[in-house]
Amino acid sequence: MVPPEFEDGPLGGHPDALRPLTGELVAAVLNTRGYACRPDAAGHLVGRWGESLIWFRRLGGSGEVLQVRTVTAPLFPIEHVPELRVFCNDWNHGRYWPKAFVEVDDDGRARICGEVITDLERGVSPHQLDQLLDRGITAGCRLAAAVTELTDGARA
């Protein structure tokens, strides 16, 4: 994807100027790409890509750590957790992004999630943030597609 031009609002100023990571900056970059995201109950931005959800969270003492977390759609019975962990280990062995892991909900259903985490303590330019978000979304969508290909017989 070609990065959009940033000219006004929270994206104004020199494109290479570093600024603190803020929720407004993340929302502006996502909006410039035309992505529909909304705040969840905790105030984190979330959007839907295919059947999966992707959260954009700011973590750390000053909100300087960017987390792009993909929650894939397929649910699996809890007895499939060992094979899902094998899938995640294989995925993580061959790729840097996103880190894949198994999450089990209170109802005993398992799903695979992925995350990309970047420390931006020294700041980020809109163009850098655009690239980080784009890579996090693209990698999360690749993980979601691979999870969807897992056998339909294993799904809950």
C-alpha positions in Angstrom: 0.0 0.0 0.0 1.1 3.5 -0.7 1.2 5.6 2.5 -1.4 8.4 2.5 -0.3 12.0 2.6 -0.6 13.6 6.0 -1.4 17.3 5.9 -3.7 18.5 8.6 -5.2 17.7 12.1 -3.2 15.4 14.3 -1.2 14.4 11.3 -0.1 17.9 10.4 3.5 19.1 10.4 6.6 17.7 8.9 6.0 14.0 8.0 9.3 12.9 9.7 8.7 14.8 12.9 8.5 12.4 15.9 5.5 12.9 18.2 4.2 11.0 21.2 2.0 8.0 20.5 -1.6 9.0 21.2 -5.0 7.5 20.6 -5.9 10.5 18.5 -2.8 9.9 16.3 -3.6 6.1 15.9 -7.2 6.9 15.0 -6.2 9.6 12.5 -3.7 7.2 10.7 -6.3 4.5 10.6 -9.0 6.9 9.4 -6.7 8.3 6.7 -6.4 4.7 5.3 -10.2 4.4 5.3 -10.3 1.8 8.0 -13.5 1.8 10.2 -12.5 1.5 13.8 -14.4 2.4 17.0 -13.5 2.5 20.7 -14.4 -0.5 22.8 -15.7 -0.3 26.4 -12.2 0.3 27.7 -11.5 3.0 25.1 -9.2 0.9 22.9 -9.7 1.2 19.1 -11.1 -2.0 17.4 -11.9 -2.8 13.8 -13.1 -5.8 11.8 -11.0 -7.4 9.1 -12.9 -10.2 7.5 -14.3 -12.3 10.4 -11.5 -11.3 12.8 -11.2 -8.3 15.1 -8.0 -6.2 15.5 -7.4 -4.1 18.6 -5.1 -1.1 18.6 -4.0 -0.5 22.2 -1.6 1.9 23.9 0.2 0.2 26.8 3.0 1.2 29.2 3.2 3.9 31.8 2.7 6.7 29.3 0.9 4.8 26.6 4.1 4.7 24.6 3.8 1.0 23.6 1.7 0.1 20.6 0.0 -3.2 20.6 -1.8 -4.5 17.5 -3.8 -7.6 18.6 -5.6 -9.9 16.2 -8.4 -12.1 17.6 -9.2 -14.7 14.9 -12.8 -15.8 14.5 -12.7 -19.6 14.5 -13.5 -21.2 17.9 -12.2 -24.6 18.8 -13.1 -27.1 21.6 -10.7 -27.0 24.5 -9.5 -30.5 23.7 -7.8 -29.1 20.6 -5.5 -26.8 22.6 -2.4 -29.0 22.2 -2.7 -29.0 18.4 -3.4 -25.3 18.4 -0.2 -24.7 20.4 1.7 -26.8 17.9 0.2 -24.5 15.1 1.3 -21.4 17.1 4.8 -22.8 17.7 5.2 -23.6 14.0 3.9 -20.1 13.1 6.2 -18.4 15.6 9.2 -20.4 14.5 9.0 -19.2 10.9 7.7 -15.6 11.4 8.5 -12.5 13.5 5.0 -11.0 13.2 2.5 -11.5 14.7 3.4 -13.6 17.7 0.7 -16.2 17.8 -0.8 -17.8 21.0 -3.8 -19.7 22.2 -6.4 -18.1 24.4 -9.1 -20.1 26.2 -12.3 -18.3 27.2 -14.4 -19.0 30.3 -16.7 -21.3 28.3 -13.8 -23.6 27.5 -13.5 -22.6 23.9 -10.1 -21.8 22.4 -9.0 -19.5 19.7 -5.8 -18.2 18.3 -4.7 -14.6 18.7 -1.7 -12.7 17.4 0.0 -9.6 18.4 2.6 -7.1 17.3 4.1 -4.9 20.0 6.3 -1.9 19.4 7.9 0.4 22.0 7.6 4.0 20.8 9.0 5.7 23.9 11.0 8.2 21.8 8.0 9.0 19.6 6.8 8.1 16.1 6.2 10.0 12.9 2.8 9.6 11.2 4.5 7.8 8.3 6.3 5.4 10.7 3.0 4.7 12.5 1.2 4.2 9.2 3.8 1.5 8.3 3.6 -0.1 11.8 -0.2 -0.3 11.7 -0.2 -1.5 8.1 2.2 -4.3 8.9 0.4 -5.3 12.1 -2.9 -5.5 10.2 -1.4 -7.3 7.2 0.4 -9.8 9.5 -2.8 -10.3 11.6 -4.9 -11.0 8.5 -2.3 -13.6 7.3 -2.5 -15.3 10.7 -6.4 -15.2 10.5 -6.3 -16.8 7.1 -4.0 -19.6 8.2 -6.2 -20.3 11.2 -9.3 -20.4 9.0 -7.6 -23.1 7.0 -7.3 -25.4 10.0 -9.6 -28.4 9.7 -13.3 -27.6 10.0 -13.7 -30.8 12.1 -11.7 -29.2 14.9 -14.1 -26.2 15.2 -16.6 -25.8 18.0 
